[in-house]
Amino acid sequence: MTFRRDLTQLRPLAAAVLLLLAACADIAPDLMPIESAKSSLEAGDGLAAEVALRDMIAGGVPRSDVAAYLGEAELLQGELVEARQWLESGKFSDDTRGHGFHMLARLEMREGNLPAAGTAFDKSLAVDRENAELWVDIGRLRYRGGEQTQAVEASMYAVELDPQNGAALQFRAQLLRDSEGMAAAIPWFERALERSPEDIGLLADYAATLGELGRARDMLVTVRKIARIDPANRRIFYLQAVLAARAGKFKLAQSLLARSSKADRDMPAAMLLAGIIDIENGNYASAAQVLERLATAQPDNRSVRQLLARALSLGGNDRELVYRYGEIASRPSASPYLRTLVGRAHEALDQRDQAAPYLDAAAKRRSGNLVAVQSGTTLDVAEARGPTTGFDALALVRARIFNGNPDAARGAAAGFLKRFPGSSDALSLAGDASLAARQFDEALDHYGKAAAIRGPWVLTRKRVKTLQALGRDNDALAVLAGHLVGDPGNAEAAGLLAVAAASRGDWPNAAIFTDHALANGRVRDPLMLSLRSEIALRLGEVDLGVEMAERAYTIQPMSEDATRALAIAYRQLDDGEPLAAVLETKLRQMPD
């Protein structure tokens, strides 16, 4: 049984509120009941709208005249069963038919019935094709259904229909954030806020984007504005927790996150934040628990994997760490950090012979080349399933590439792309297969189309490598630089730009990029510290060069790069000759 509010008890309260507001206003224009209800709906007050609309029915207004608006009012209140009672029959008056089917489509989307939502949208379009908010919702449906190219087109058409529509501007901002980065989205969010300055959802979206750009002060101003408009909104606590964590105040961040809503805490970004906060506060078991849930939902997320491995390592769960990540850490695609953690876990278990391969591999410089990602599904199983779903297509293409059959992988990916031509995932997968088959121009075309929809870092890396394979190094650097502008916290992009600048002898810019990489997460990366040492020496900063080299060597004494950097740095000191000689002898004895 669905719980229903007793509206007879709420009507006097609603009436009293309306009277109070009228008494406070200098001029209180008289509104027709339907206009009053629409005004409440526009303000997001579903309850006030419902009271007014039910009073209209009680006064003899036909149900078909108000069903569309009552369905919208119930949607605003999260009462989906009641919304369906008003919308599902499709019995709307001629004047409200377009709006009624629009609301029905929203309801179907909320409940995950995407084909039914599409049917309802078609009926709404038959009445009113030039409705910006209708095209926003159609775009959202297309995005969820894998038609992301068409979603982008819908967002652009919505803005074209109504350049001042807040919902259209917000949707455009969200899509630009996915494709071009955080910075590109900011002007669109600000245009939307000019139109809807007190839209809580829009303000929260804007605040989160400011946070990703590192604009903490502006984010705080926006969060405080949300608090003034809606003090009871618990999203404030999540956003404040993000700010506190970025400032290194992890105890405060934990307290704030605990006060946010369960819906906020269940978001992947919030789960990742919770894991980081728990690690920093020394709650390793709690961190492992929440990160394990996230890793199950996002098995290919490398950041989550490494954080979970770190939580297990710090918590002394060495057996679980080896069991979970031993095989993954042995793959060519594994990071030095994961290999180090697994190696140290073996050492803690007194398995030094098993630790050695991981630690030796971690100490070696990575080639930087792309490697085939091993599928979690065997080739036989993947072939039997075929590319029916997105997951199956990914498994099949990866399995074929990993087993040395890129042409067959290319065929499977092309077939999947033909079925879902507007999907960024399908385009990216087709690019992977083309790249494996050394069809570089074809791969670049697929990657470019995928990046126009959504441009995550892994896709940028693939575009960069493809451009380099085509001999277009300057274009590759432009893509890297563009990604860093849109995602300034990306330490890997900054590091690659630092290496590129150093290789060209551009030492001042190399220093800027390296410092940025160190400040954004690579402060314990021996390769980046070794590079910073070289840059400092090239710029005549001997003390800094020695400091960076010593830090790199302390972190990874078996690293060839760190050992060489320290030897070179010690050569610059008046009394550093003996130490440099020892390190050079160690370098000569290192295995190739």
N, C-alpha and C positions, 0 to 999 in steps of 0.2 A: 504494500500500500504506500502511495506517495504522500508525504506530509504536505498539507495545504495550509497556508496562512488564513486566519479568520479575518477576511477583509472588512467585515462589519465593524470589527474593533479598530481597524486601522483607518477607516474613513474619517472619523472625528479628529484623529491625530493629524492626518494629512490636511484636513480642512483648517485646523488650527494653525498649522505651519504656513499654509497659503495666506491666511488672514494676517499672520505676523509679518510675513514678507511684504504684503500689501501695505500694512501700516508703516513699515520702515521706508517705503519707497516714496519719492516725491510725486511721481506720477505712476499710477498703476493702470496700464491700458487694459480694457476689457477684451478678453480673448474668447472666441468661440470654443466650446469644449474640445472639438477635434484639434484646433490649433494649439490649445493648451497642452493636449496630450503629445502632439508632435514636438512641441518645444521641450517637454520633459524627456522625450526619447532622444532628441538631439543633445541634451545635456547629460545623457547617460543614466537618467533616473527612471528606471523601469517601473518601480513601485508606484510613483506618482502618476505615471502614464496609465498604469493598469487601473488605478482607482478611478481616474477620470473616464476611461473607456468603458469600464463596467457600469458606471453611472449612466453613460449614454445608452447602453443596452437596456438598462432598467427603465430609461425614459422612453423607450420605444424605437431606438435606432436599430435598423436591421443588422444582424450579425455579420453579413457579408461586407458591410461598410467599414467595420472596425476590426475584422478578423486578422488582417495583415499586421495592423499596429499592435494588437494584443499579442500576437505571436512574437513580434519584435520585443515587446515589453518583457515577456517571459524569457526570451533569449538573454536579454540584458541581466536578468536576475539568476541565470543559470538553471532555470526550471525547464529542462528540455522536454519532459513528458507533457507538461501543460502546453508548451509551445507547439508541439506536434498536434495536439487536439485542435488548435486554432488554424494550423497551416496545412496539414496533410491532405485534407479534402480538396483543397484548391478552389474552394467556393468563395471567391472574392468578387467584389463589385468591379464594374468596368474601370472605374477611376483608380482602384487600388490593386488591380490584377498584377501589374508589373512588380510592384513593391512586395506583394504577397509571395510571388514565386521567388523573388530575390531572398526574402527571409527564409523561405522553405529551403532554398539552396544552402544558406548559411547553416541552418539546422542540420542538414544532411552532412555537410562538411564537419561540423562539430562532432557528429557521431561516426565519422569515418566512412560514410556511404558515398564515395566519390562518384560512381556512375549516376546515382540518383541525384546528386548535386548538379551534375552536368545537365541532366534532363530538365531540372528546375530552372537552371540558368538560361537554357534555350528558350523556355517559355517566357521568362522575363525579358529576354532580348527581343522576342517577337513583339513586345509592347513598347519597349523603350531602349533603343540601341545607343543612345547618346547620354548615358548615365555614368559619370566617372567612377562613382563608388561601386557600381555594378561591375565595371571592368577591373577594378582593383580586386574584387572577390574572385572574378573569373581568373585573373592572373594567379592568385594564391592557389586556386584549385589546380590550375595547370602546373604550377611549380610542384605541388605535392604529388601530382600524377606523373611526374617525370618529363613533362613538356616544358622544360625551363626556357628554351628559346622563345616559345610562344608566350610564356609568362612575362618575359622581358618586353615583348611586343605589346602585350596588354597593358603593362605599366606605362609605357611610353604613350599609348593611345589615351589612357586615362588622364595623363597630364595634359595632353593635347586638347582633350575635351574641356577640361577645367583646370587651368594652370594654377588656380588658387585653392584647389581642394586639398585639405589637410591629409586625408587618407591616401590620396593619389601621390602626394609628395613624399609621405612617409614610406610608402611601398617602393617608390623609386629609390629613395635613400637606402633602404634595406638591400635592394638588389645591387646597387652600386657598391655598397659596403662589401658584398660578397665577391664582386668581380674586380673592382678597382682599388679596394682598400678603404680603411677607415676615413682617411682624410678627404677622399672624394665624396663621401656621404654627408659630411658635416654641413655644407651649404644647403643641401636638400632638406635635412632635418630642420635647419634654421628657418628656411622658407615655410615649412609646414608649421613651425611654432609661431610664426607671424600670423598665420591663419587661425591656429588653435593653441593659444598660449597656455591654456590650463588643461590640456589633454594629458592625463596622468601616464597612459601607456606610451605616448609619444615622448614625453619628458624622460621617462625611464629608459627608453631606447636611446635617446640622445645622450643621457648621462653615461650609459654603458659604453657607448662609442667614444665619448671623451676620455673615459678611463683607459680604453685600449690604446688611445693615442698618447697616453701619459700626461694628459691635461688634468691633473688631480684637482687643482684649484677650481677650474671651470666645472668639473664634475661635482664638486662639493656644493657650489652655488646652485646647480640644478637640483641636486638632491634636497637641499634646504627649501627650494621652491615647491617641490613635491610635498614636503612635510607641511608647509604652510597651507597648501590647497587641500590636502587630505591627510591630516595628522594620524588617522587610523590605518593608513596604507602600510602594510607590513613589508612591501617591496623595498621601502626605505632602508630597512635593516640589512637586507642583502647588499644593496649598493654601498652602504656605509661599511659593511664588512670587507668589500673589495678595496675600498679606500684605505682602511686600516691595515689590511694585509700588504698593500703596496708600500705603505709607510713603515712596514716591519713591526707593527703593533699586533702581534698574533694573538695575545690573550684577549685584547679588545675585539679583534676580528672574530674570534670564536664566540664570544658573548653576543655580538651583534648577529652573527649568522644563526645562532640558536633562537633568536627572537623573530626571525623571518618566517614566512609561511612554509608549510610542507611542500606546496607546489614549487616554490622557489628553491627549496633545498634539494628537490628531486631533479632539478635541471642539471644536465651534464656539466655545465660550467660551474655550478654551485658545488657539485660533488667533487670536482677537481679542486676547487678552492678549499673545501672542507679537508680533503686529503693533505694539501699543502700546509694548512693551518695546524692540523694534528701532528704532522711531522715536525714542524718548527716548534711546537709546544711539547714535544717529547711523547706524544700519545701514539706510539707506533702501531699498536694493535688496532686502535680505532681507525687510524689512517689506512692500514692494510684492508680493513673490512670495507670501508667505503670505496676505496680504489679498486678492490676486487669486483665490486658490483659494476663499476664503470668500465673496467677492462672487459667484463663479460659482454656488456652492451656495445663496446667499441674495441673489438679485438685487434684492429690494425692501427690503433692510436699509439704511436711510439712514445709520446710524452707520458701518457697514462701508464704504459708498460714500465717505463724507467722509474717513475715515481713509486709504483707499487714495489718494484724490485728494491728501491732504496728503503721503503718502509719495512720490508721484510728483513733487509740486511741490518738496519739499525735496531730492529726489534729482536735480533738474534735468531730469526727463523730461517736458519741456513739450509736445512733440509728441504723446506718448502721452496725456498728460492732456487735451489739447484733443480728440484723436480719440475718447477714451473718454467724456468727459463734456461736450463742447461742446454737444451737442443737449439733454442732460438739464438742463444749467445754464440753458438758454434757456426752459425750461418755467415756467409760473406757480408750480408747486409747489416749485421749486428753492430751496434755502436761500441766504441772503446769503453764507455762508462758501464754498459751492461756486462761486457766481458770481464771488466775489473771486479764488479760486484759478484759475479758468479765464481770467478777465480778465488776471491777472498773467502767466499762461502765454503768452497772446497778446502781451503787452508784451515778454516775454523773447524771443519770436520776431520782434520788431520789427514786429508787426501791430497798431499802436495803434488803427487805425480799427475793427478787429474787437474789440479789448479794451474800447473805450468803452461799448458797450451793456451788457456784463456788469457793469462797475464802477459804471455809473450805476444799474443796477437793484439792485445790492448795497447802495448807499448809501441807497436809499429804504426807508421803513418798510413792513413787510409788513402786509397788512390783517388777518391773523389768521383770515380766513375759510377754510373748507375748499374745496379745488379738486379738480376731477376729475383723477384720475391717469391719464395716457395709457397705454393698453395697449401692450405690446410686440408684440402681434399685430394686424394690420389688421382692420378690420370684416369685409371679405369673407371672409378666412380664418377668423375667429372664427365667422361665421355658417355657413360650410361645415362646420366641425368640430362645432358645437353644444355644449351643456353636458354632454358625456359624462363627463369627469373633473373633478376639482376645479380643475385648472389651466385647462382649457378653459372651465369655467363662469366663472371669474374673468376670463379674457380677454374672453369674450363680454359680460359685464355691464359691464366697464370700457369696452370699445369702444363699446357702445351709449350709455352715459352720456356719454362724451367726444364722441360724434358727435351729441349733442342728442336722444336718444330714450330718456328715462328710463322711460317706461311700458313699452317693450319690454324694457328692462333689468330692470324689476321683474317682468315675466312670466318671464323666464329664471331669475332668482334664486329666484322662488317655486317653479318646477319643480324646481330643484336642491335646495331646502330640503325639498320633499316627499319626495325620495328619501333625504335624509340629515337627518331632523328633529332628531337629537341632536348635530349637528356645530356647534361654535362658529364654524368658518369659514363654513359655510353660513348660519348665523344672521347673522353679521356682514355677509356679502355681501348678504343680503336687506335688512338695515338700510341699506346703502349705496344700494341701488336705491330703496328707499322714501324715503330722504332726498333723493335727486336728484329724485324725483317730487313732493317737498314733502308727502309723507304722514308728517308728523312723529310723530304718535302711534304709527303702525305702525312707523316706524323705531326709536322709543324702546323699543318692546316687543321688537323683534328684538335690539337692542343690549343691553338688560337681560338677556335670556336668554343671550346670548353671553358677557357679562361674568360671569355666575354660574358659567361654566365656566373661562374664561380672560380675564383683564383686562389686556391689554397697553396701553401708553400711547396708541397710536394709536386704540384703541377708546374709551378714556376721553375723548380729545379729541372724538370723534364724539358721544359721549353728552352732553358738555358743550354742544357747539354745537346739538344737537337740543333740549336743555332750554332754552337761550337763545332758540331760534326759537319755542318755546312760551311764552315770557315767564316761565319758571320760573328766574330768575337765582339765587335762594337755593339751590335744589336743585342747580343747576349748580356752585355754589361748594362745596356739601357733597360732591359727587362728586369734585371736584378735591382737596379736603382729604383725603378718604378715600384717594385714590390716593397722595398724598404720605406719608401715615402708613404705608401698606404698602410704599412704594418711596421711602424718604427721600433717595435719591441723585438723584431726578428733578429736574434743574435747571429744565426747562421748566414743570413743574407749579408749582414754587416761584415762578417768574417770573410766571406767570399770576395766582397768588394775590397776589403783590406788587402787580401792576397793579390788581387788584380792590380791594385794601385802600386803595391810593392814591386810586382814583377815589371812594372813600367818605370820604376825609379821615382814614383811620385810619393816621396816619403811623408810630406806634411798631410796629404789626404789619407795615406795609409794609416798614419797615427790616429786621425779622426775616426776612421771606420773601426780600427782595432779597439780603441777606447770605448766606442759605442758597443761593440760586441762584448767586451769584458764587463761593462756596466749592466748588460742585459742578460747575463746568465752564463757567460763563458769564462768567469773569473778563475775557474779551476781547470781550464783547458790548457794542457802543456803546449800544444801547437800554437794557440793564440798568444800565450805568454812568451813563447820563444820568438814569435814574429815581432811582438812588441819590443822585445829586447833588441832585436836587429834594427828595428826602426829607430829606437832611441839612440843606439850607437851611431847610426847613419846621420842623425841630426846633432851629434855631438853631446848627447845627454848620457854620459858614461855611468853615473850613479844609478839612474833609472834603468839603464840597460842591464847592469849587474843585478839590480833588485828583481827585475822581471825574469831574468834567466835563473836566478836562485829559486824563485817561487816555482817555476816550471819544473826544475830538477827535483825539488822537494816533493812535488806531487807525483812525478813519474820518473824515478831515477834510471829506469831502463829504457827510457825514450831516447832514440838517437837524436831527434831534433832538440830535446831539452839538454842533452849532454853536449852537443856541438855548440848550442847557443851559450851555455855557461863557459865552455872553454874559450870561445871567442871573446866573451865579456871579460873574463879574467885576464886575457892577453892585453886588455886596455889599462889594467892597473899596474902601478909601478912594482908592486910586490906580488903580482898574480902569476908570474911565470911558472913556479913549481906546481901550483894547483892546476893551471891550464895543461901542463905536460901530463899530469896524472889522468885528466879527463880525456886527452887525446889518445893516450894509451888504451883507455877503456873503449873508446870509439873504434879503434883498430881491432879490438878483440870481439866486438859485437858480431853476431852472425848476420850474414846478408839476408 
